[in-house]
């Protein structure tokens, strides 16, 4: 007899005057593990938040049969345990706090040694995780560290983890809770090729232990241990199928809108002509260390105007640290031989001189960017290189921001707060923020994280057209070969802090 694990009945969810779900019904049975797929804005992350009890329905209900059964089995000893205690969720953003517990981390903290000391290490963080239930699936600290290869990171501070290392840590912390239900929001985002290849085995080990899993995922990256797939579209479940019967090609095939090259060319002319720099970046024998850990080792690299580079390497290879030297976020730049835009670092230039020539996005910027501005304000802030708009909006600049939103197909969100729009659209807003001032150098660190199939294809096409229409210099980081624009012709590959 099939037993339900949980069911959602006639659920309505409104978020900032937007209807996310209407009359949504969804049942998950014992022994089933589900992937939720769909285009950006379809409601995938919101559905996980509803199941986790973090979003409140305006109508309908969620029934947690596994919680009812747990209470019935343990009786009075478990009455204090709400269903929340039996669920662990790994979200797309982390919520690490500093040692003094006065607030969350901020973007540049990882590069400032005195500030970054105000952070737990990986081993401290995991040691503090509690399991609230007696039900034990056997996920000890030692076992999760082994499964997710965290031993080499044990003494590393949280703020210094790469995007992929952070994801592995959050999954480990969730497992230590030994939950009955594990929710994973886009867990493969930011993982390198090797970890993605192992991810299927990781999910298989988790489900084999008896934990049920619901993940949001790209249609092409559903782990084999997942038994069922639900396709979300426009806030409703369009299809529910066995994983073996799922056609990944049926999701995300939105028609490609025509890119108006004339409009793009006009947007690229909204800033005065840039100087013809001989060297955009030149690095000689760069070495960066934090304590006894050497992060970059004898790096030599020259990037000339108009060149388009891919910067590749596994999680923790040193890519983000290298980029922080170029983007004026890392004070160790002054102790090294670095030339940016024909000027040696430490010869009187300000960080704002450098940032004025650079457009930048990274998973870390997305993690720490304030979300209380409207999307138009976020994009306009790119003119000033500030984390949000802290001055009255300039109507001319706001108009250009809207034109960039149209170019990236997100203009419908212009007046909404960044925090109230889908994650994929949030990332595209930050991409528009990087583009708006037509900088000499574009640094795109995993720019397609969280984008759906159509958004990735459209963004790549926009980047290629920008490269065709201008002499912009590009540095592009990705763990996915298919995300590289055609305009990229050069590669620098890092591993363990060295050029390989």
Wavefront OBJ file of the C-alpha trace (Angstrom):
o trace
v 0.000 0.000 0.000
v 1.367 3.429 -0.997
v 1.844 5.781 1.943
v 2.071 9.518 1.488
v 5.116 11.339 2.838
v 3.587 14.796 2.434
v 0.851 16.446 0.396
v 0.104 19.986 -0.743
v -3.586 20.702 -1.264
v -5.082 23.639 -3.240
v -2.128 25.869 -2.323
v -2.210 29.588 -3.124
v 0.951 31.661 -2.637
v 1.228 35.406 -3.203
v 4.501 37.214 -2.930
v 4.711 41.011 -3.166
v 1.443 41.222 -5.131
v 2.573 38.467 -7.493
v 0.675 35.177 -7.611
v 3.290 32.420 -7.413
v 0.916 29.435 -7.100
v -2.808 29.067 -7.485
v -4.634 25.876 -6.496
v -1.434 23.830 -6.575
v -1.714 20.148 -5.637
v 1.284 17.881 -5.133
v 1.763 14.586 -3.281
v 5.033 12.800 -2.514
v 4.897 9.199 -1.345
v 7.271 7.235 0.829
v 10.184 5.814 -1.138
v 10.017 8.604 -3.743
v 12.705 11.236 -4.344
v 11.760 14.167 -6.552
v 13.389 16.713 -8.823
v 11.478 19.932 -9.504
v 12.386 21.476 -12.868
v 11.129 24.451 -14.846
v 12.123 27.781 -16.343
v 13.254 30.728 -14.238
v 10.277 32.202 -12.408
v 8.216 29.018 -12.538
v 8.199 28.777 -8.724
v 10.742 26.009 -8.034
v 12.527 27.658 -5.106
v 9.238 28.982 -3.726
v 7.831 25.437 -3.680
v 10.775 24.250 -1.579
v 10.305 27.207 0.771
v 6.615 26.299 1.175
v 7.510 22.681 1.991
v 10.114 23.912 4.488
v 7.457 26.068 6.163
v 9.281 29.316 5.382
v 6.604 30.766 3.080
v 3.033 30.961 4.341
v 0.161 30.042 2.043
v -2.751 32.433 1.570
v -4.990 29.400 0.971
v -4.641 25.626 1.025
v -2.384 23.569 3.245
v 0.614 21.267 3.493
v 0.229 18.028 5.415
v 3.379 16.384 6.768
v 2.477 12.701 7.176
v 6.072 11.840 8.121
v 5.844 14.258 11.061
v 2.506 12.858 12.227
v 3.939 9.336 12.098
v 7.083 10.444 13.959
v 5.053 12.016 16.791
v 2.764 8.989 17.028
v 5.768 6.665 17.280
v 7.706 8.610 19.909
v 4.776 10.056 21.837
v 5.364 12.659 24.563
v 9.154 12.575 24.035
v 8.721 14.168 20.590
v 5.813 16.545 21.151
v 8.120 19.595 21.177
v 9.511 18.726 17.749
v 7.660 20.616 15.007
v 7.867 19.417 11.415
v 10.587 22.045 10.800
v 12.989 19.988 12.931
v 12.590 16.971 10.667
v 13.483 18.923 7.500
v 16.885 20.258 6.430
v 17.179 22.696 3.537
v 20.171 23.905 1.547
v 19.277 27.218 -0.078
v 21.011 29.000 -2.945
v 22.280 31.676 -0.518
v 24.043 30.903 2.741
v 23.414 32.764 6.010
v 26.785 32.530 7.741
v 27.302 34.893 10.661
v 30.552 36.226 12.077
v 32.116 35.033 15.336
v 30.788 38.006 17.275
v 27.315 37.105 15.905
v 26.666 40.779 15.153
v 25.785 40.279 11.521
v 26.331 38.334 8.332
v 29.491 38.495 6.264
v 29.997 41.267 3.754
v 31.429 41.017 0.262
v 35.043 42.196 0.709
v 35.502 40.606 4.147
v 37.146 37.485 2.700
v 40.082 39.513 1.335
v 40.801 41.621 4.461
v 42.840 39.493 6.841
v 41.837 41.225 10.088
v 38.124 41.086 9.214
v 38.205 37.539 7.861
v 39.544 36.314 11.217
v 36.040 37.060 12.552
v 34.751 33.849 10.987
v 34.305 30.255 12.057
v 36.387 27.524 10.491
v 34.727 24.647 8.634
v 35.341 22.254 11.546
v 33.941 24.764 14.088
v 30.848 25.297 11.959
v 30.128 21.582 11.551
v 30.796 20.860 15.234
v 28.051 23.336 16.180
v 25.359 21.661 14.018
v 22.729 19.844 16.080
v 20.419 17.000 15.250
v 17.053 17.604 16.914
v 15.746 14.088 16.536
v 16.635 10.670 17.890
v 16.052 9.097 14.497
v 19.567 8.557 13.196
v 20.466 7.785 9.583
v 24.107 7.437 10.566
v 25.357 10.766 9.239
v 28.155 11.586 11.647
v 30.626 14.453 11.292
v 33.282 11.977 10.154
v 30.988 10.356 7.594
v 29.793 13.615 5.980
v 33.345 14.988 5.893
v 34.440 11.887 4.031
v 31.487 11.898 1.603
v 31.891 15.581 0.727
v 35.718 15.663 0.951
v 35.826 18.366 3.615
v 38.909 17.167 5.542
v 41.311 19.443 3.564
v 39.050 22.417 4.405
v 38.746 21.747 8.147
v 40.844 24.748 9.248
v 39.670 27.102 6.491
v 37.480 30.042 7.519
v 33.973 30.099 6.057
v 34.461 33.490 4.415
v 37.413 32.121 2.413
v 35.577 29.142 0.930
v 34.955 29.082 -2.780
v 31.395 28.967 -4.042
v 31.563 25.208 -4.641
v 33.266 24.515 -1.304
v 30.489 26.435 0.457
v 27.868 24.288 -1.270
v 29.564 21.074 -0.118
v 29.749 22.412 3.451
v 26.044 23.319 3.525
v 25.042 19.861 2.309
v 27.259 18.313 4.996
v 25.687 20.476 7.715
v 22.204 19.478 6.533
v 23.118 15.776 6.692
v 24.496 16.024 10.240
v 20.944 16.964 11.302
v 19.874 13.491 10.054
v 16.592 14.891 8.701
v 13.701 12.813 7.458
v 13.418 15.137 4.429
v 16.283 16.965 2.695
v 15.507 19.911 0.392
v 18.250 21.020 -2.033
v 17.790 24.211 -4.057
v 19.882 23.968 -7.244
v 22.644 22.000 -5.471
v 24.891 21.598 -8.528
v 25.319 25.353 -9.054
v 28.943 26.291 -8.505
v 30.297 22.737 -8.314
v 33.304 21.906 -10.470
v 33.400 19.065 -13.000
v 34.881 16.522 -10.567
v 32.381 17.236 -7.786
v 29.451 17.208 -10.238
v 30.621 13.808 -11.483
v 30.590 12.567 -7.865
v 27.281 14.215 -7.042
v 25.218 11.291 -8.292
v 27.024 9.000 -5.850
v 26.508 11.542 -3.046
v 22.736 11.650 -3.661
v 22.631 7.864 -3.962
v 24.350 7.489 -0.570
v 21.902 9.926 1.042
v 18.772 8.233 -0.315
v 20.158 4.765 0.476
v 20.401 5.824 4.134
v 16.626 6.401 4.207
v 16.476 10.183 3.845
v 13.967 11.459 1.285
v 15.182 14.173 -1.112
v 13.457 16.916 -3.096
v 15.761 18.995 -5.299
v 15.380 21.782 -7.816
v 17.595 21.087 -10.765
v 18.511 21.783 -14.344
v 16.557 19.344 -16.561
v 19.856 17.868 -17.808
v 21.428 17.223 -14.383
v 18.939 15.066 -12.505
v 20.783 12.465 -10.376
v 19.992 8.802 -11.010
v 18.800 8.276 -7.439
v 15.909 10.658 -8.104
v 12.812 8.583 -8.897
v 10.298 11.217 -10.072
v 10.314 14.564 -11.888
v 7.756 17.369 -11.613
v 7.742 20.113 -14.246
v 6.611 23.519 -12.972
v 5.307 26.120 -15.370
v 3.686 29.405 -14.459
v 3.072 28.369 -10.860
v 1.406 25.062 -11.612
v 2.664 21.511 -11.944
v 2.404 20.817 -15.651
v 3.720 17.269 -15.613
v 4.704 14.502 -13.169
v 6.679 11.554 -14.553
v 9.055 8.803 -13.555
v 12.631 9.935 -14.020
v 13.178 7.280 -16.697
v 10.325 8.728 -18.759
v 11.452 12.359 -18.462
v 12.542 14.199 -21.604
v 14.995 16.943 -20.597
v 14.573 18.589 -23.995
v 10.929 19.356 -23.229
v 11.869 22.031 -20.655
v 13.331 25.424 -21.388
v 12.931 25.529 -25.133
v 11.524 29.049 -25.174
v 11.680 30.691 -28.568
v 14.777 32.816 -29.029
v 13.867 36.459 -29.189
v 15.665 38.526 -31.782
v 18.563 40.566 -30.395
v 18.354 44.104 -31.731
v 21.974 44.739 -32.710
v 21.223 48.347 -33.612
v 19.908 48.976 -30.093
v 22.878 47.110 -28.591
v 25.284 49.259 -30.618
v 23.501 52.396 -29.380
v 23.773 51.201 -25.778
v 27.499 50.610 -26.264
v 27.849 54.234 -27.385
v 26.267 55.698 -24.247
v 29.696 56.139 -22.664
v 32.587 58.183 -24.014
v 35.217 56.315 -26.032
v 37.679 54.509 -23.763
v 41.425 55.100 -23.888
v 43.348 52.571 -25.971
v 45.131 50.740 -23.168
v 48.147 48.621 -24.153
v 47.816 46.331 -21.129
v 44.497 45.817 -19.401
v 46.089 43.347 -16.961
v 49.712 42.381 -16.392
v 50.790 40.174 -13.513
v 54.372 39.135 -12.765
v 55.258 36.426 -10.226
v 52.116 36.922 -8.136
v 52.013 35.174 -4.752
v 49.073 35.444 -2.345
v 48.968 33.805 1.083
v 46.598 33.772 4.052
v 48.563 32.684 7.100
v 50.425 29.527 6.114
v 48.099 28.794 3.185
v 49.428 29.931 -0.192
v 46.464 30.570 -2.486
v 48.279 31.814 -5.616
v 51.782 30.668 -6.566
v 54.004 32.545 -9.029
v 51.238 33.652 -11.405
v 52.251 35.404 -14.642
v 49.472 36.664 -16.918
v 49.001 39.374 -19.519
v 45.618 40.448 -20.889
v 45.619 42.914 -23.766
v 42.795 45.183 -24.883
v 40.100 43.311 -26.793
v 41.212 39.816 -25.749
v 38.574 37.356 -24.523
v 39.764 34.871 -21.918
v 38.291 31.862 -20.146
v 39.609 31.433 -16.582
v 39.110 27.771 -15.682
v 39.885 25.421 -12.812
v 38.300 23.371 -10.016
v 36.709 24.731 -6.836
v 39.394 26.225 -4.617
v 41.931 26.612 -7.458
v 42.366 30.344 -6.740
v 40.213 31.832 -9.505
v 38.199 34.178 -7.278
v 41.344 35.374 -5.490
v 42.994 36.103 -8.841
v 39.950 38.086 -9.946
v 39.887 40.010 -6.656
v 43.351 41.382 -7.501
v 42.056 42.676 -10.837
v 38.817 44.087 -9.445
v 40.595 46.070 -6.682
v 38.971 44.063 -3.875
v 42.152 42.514 -2.478
v 44.655 44.682 -0.549
v 47.460 42.171 -1.230
v 47.564 43.615 -4.758
v 49.813 46.386 -3.419
v 52.458 43.862 -2.363
v 52.642 42.366 -5.862
v 53.732 43.442 -9.344
v 50.371 44.162 -10.985
v 49.559 46.589 -13.804
v 45.903 47.430 -14.482
v 44.895 49.679 -17.380
v 48.558 50.639 -18.051
v 49.112 51.730 -14.451
v 51.050 49.879 -11.741
v 49.083 49.249 -8.570
v 50.156 51.486 -5.733
v 51.198 54.498 -7.832
v 48.417 56.808 -6.706
v 45.390 55.273 -8.398
v 42.235 54.692 -6.341
v 40.139 51.533 -6.310
v 37.390 53.626 -7.913
v 39.669 54.404 -10.885
v 39.959 50.659 -11.457
v 36.318 49.854 -10.840
v 35.220 52.606 -13.258
v 36.859 50.580 -16.049
v 35.523 47.211 -14.870
v 32.147 45.489 -14.982
v 31.960 42.564 -12.584
v 29.668 39.778 -11.418
v 30.373 36.709 -9.291
v 28.484 34.245 -7.078
v 29.928 36.098 -4.065
v 28.605 39.453 -5.314
v 25.188 37.822 -5.778
v 25.420 36.338 -2.261
v 26.139 39.645 -0.531
v 24.368 42.203 -2.737
v 21.607 44.069 -0.829
v 18.154 43.234 -2.164
v 16.017 46.149 -0.950
v 16.516 48.372 -4.031
v 14.305 48.143 -7.095
v 15.848 46.326 -10.046
v 16.266 49.619 -11.925
v 18.114 51.104 -8.945
v 20.356 48.038 -8.706
v 21.349 48.381 -12.358
v 21.812 52.156 -12.146
v 24.178 51.606 -9.182
v 26.595 50.094 -11.703
v 27.474 53.641 -12.802
v 28.816 54.334 -9.308
v 30.196 50.868 -8.422
v 28.174 50.852 -5.210
v 26.249 47.948 -3.660
v 22.906 49.618 -4.310
v 21.822 53.156 -5.207
v 22.575 55.628 -2.418
v 21.636 58.838 -4.252
v 18.604 60.117 -6.132
v 18.052 58.291 -9.401
v 19.189 60.091 -12.550
v 16.329 59.841 -15.106
v 18.751 59.521 -18.047
v 20.719 56.738 -16.349
v 17.503 54.990 -15.260
v 16.307 55.076 -18.881
v 19.540 53.383 -20.011
v 19.137 50.822 -17.208
v 15.686 49.978 -18.544
v 17.079 49.548 -22.057
v 19.653 47.049 -20.730
v 16.844 45.222 -18.924
v 14.991 44.928 -22.221
v 18.143 43.622 -23.923
v 18.343 40.886 -21.267
v 14.559 40.224 -21.329
v 13.910 41.243 -17.705
v 12.252 44.660 -18.141
v 9.002 43.355 -16.610
v 10.771 43.446 -13.218
v 11.995 47.062 -13.495
v 9.966 48.526 -10.607
v 10.041 45.443 -8.368
v 12.445 45.030 -5.463
v 15.372 42.748 -6.267
v 14.420 40.408 -3.398
v 10.945 39.819 -4.849
v 11.920 38.498 -8.285
v 13.125 35.024 -9.365
v 16.767 34.129 -8.669
v 17.587 33.900 -12.387
v 16.217 37.397 -12.976
v 18.183 38.679 -9.948
v 21.400 37.438 -11.519
v 20.506 39.023 -14.859
v 19.960 42.338 -13.056
v 23.498 42.118 -11.694
v 24.738 41.294 -15.203
v 22.987 44.406 -16.515
v 24.623 46.352 -13.655
v 28.034 45.140 -14.899
v 27.240 46.147 -18.496
v 25.585 49.534 -18.002
v 28.703 51.716 -17.984
v 30.270 49.957 -21.007
v 33.514 49.181 -19.163
v 36.871 48.396 -20.751
v 36.968 45.044 -18.928
v 34.122 42.635 -18.199
v 34.775 40.021 -15.501
v 32.049 37.385 -15.515
v 32.591 34.819 -12.750
v 30.051 32.013 -13.296
v 27.508 34.446 -14.783
v 25.043 31.741 -15.850
v 24.540 30.220 -12.399
v 20.812 29.956 -11.744
v 19.776 30.816 -15.308
v 17.486 28.511 -17.265
v 18.290 27.035 -20.688
v 16.827 29.940 -22.646
v 18.411 32.607 -20.434
v 21.864 31.028 -20.834
v 21.539 30.895 -24.634
v 20.246 34.474 -24.816
v 22.917 35.871 -22.494
v 25.705 34.133 -24.435
v 24.337 35.646 -27.660
v 24.271 39.127 -26.094
v 27.888 38.740 -24.894
v 29.026 37.586 -28.348
v 27.281 40.551 -29.981
v 28.880 42.971 -27.490
v 32.293 41.475 -28.306
v 31.575 41.799 -32.043
v 30.401 45.412 -31.736
v 33.144 46.684 -29.385
v 36.746 46.169 -28.308
v 35.699 45.140 -24.788
v 38.084 42.825 -22.922
v 36.481 39.741 -21.334
v 37.475 37.332 -18.548
v 34.892 34.556 -18.210
v 34.759 31.867 -15.506
v 32.570 28.778 -15.759
v 32.535 25.089 -14.832
v 30.449 24.308 -17.941
v 32.061 24.220 -21.382
v 28.734 24.902 -23.139
v 28.356 28.217 -21.273
v 31.473 29.742 -22.841
v 30.631 32.402 -25.457
v 31.971 31.782 -28.955
v 33.988 34.999 -28.673
v 36.292 33.453 -26.027
v 39.555 32.461 -27.749
v 42.125 32.221 -24.925
v 42.326 30.089 -21.772
v 44.145 30.407 -18.433
v 43.713 27.301 -16.318
v 44.473 27.225 -12.587
v 44.814 24.284 -10.225
v 45.907 24.511 -6.589
v 46.943 28.129 -7.079
v 49.224 27.490 -10.052
v 48.884 28.053 -13.794
v 48.630 24.640 -15.429
l 1 2 3 4 5 6 7 8 9 10 11 12 13 14 15 16 17 18 19 20 21 22 23 24 25 26 27 28 29 30 31 32 33 34 35 36 37 38 39 40 41 42 43 44 45 46 47 48 49 50 51 52 53 54 55 56 57 58 59 60 61 62 63 64 65 66 67 68 69 70 71 72 73 74 75 76 77 78 79 80 81 82 83 84 85 86 87 88 89 90 91 92 93 94 95 96 97 98 99 100 101 102 103 104 105 106 107 108 109 110 111 112 113 114 115 116 117 118 119 120 121 122 123 124 125 126 127 128 129 130 131 132 133 134 135 136 137 138 139 140 141 142 143 144 145 146 147 148 149 150 151 152 153 154 155 156 157 158 159 160 161 162 163 164 165 166 167 168 169 170 171 172 173 174 175 176 177 178 179 180 181 182 183 184 185 186 187 188 189 190 191 192 193 194 195 196 197 198 199 200 201 202 203 204 205 206 207 208 209 210 211 212 213 214 215 216 217 218 219 220 221 222 223 224 225 226 227 228 229 230 231 232 233 234 235 236 237 238 239 240 241 242 243 244 245 246 247 248 249 250 251 252 253 254 255 256 257 258 259 260 261 262 263 264 265 266 267 268 269 270 271 272 273 274 275 276 277 278 279 280 281 282 283 284 285 286 287 288 289 290 291 292 293 294 295 296 297 298 299 300 301 302 303 304 305 306 307 308 309 310 311 312 313 314 315 316 317 318 319 320 321 322 323 324 325 326 327 328 329 330 331 332 333 334 335 336 337 338 339 340 341 342 343 344 345 346 347 348 349 350 351 352 353 354 355 356 357 358 359 360 361 362 363 364 365 366 367 368 369 370 371 372 373 374 375 376 377 378 379 380 381 382 383 384 385 386 387 388 389 390 391 392 393 394 395 396 397 398 399 400 401 402 403 404 405 406 407 408 409 410 411 412 413 414 415 416 417 418 419 420 421 422 423 424 425 426 427 428 429 430 431 432 433 434 435 436 437 438 439 440 441 442 443 444 445 446 447 448 449 450 451 452 453 454 455 456 457 458 459 460 461 462 463 464 465 466 467 468 469 470 471 472 473 474 475 476 477 478 479 480 481 482 483 484 485 486 487 488 489 490 491 492 493 494 495 496 497 498 499 500
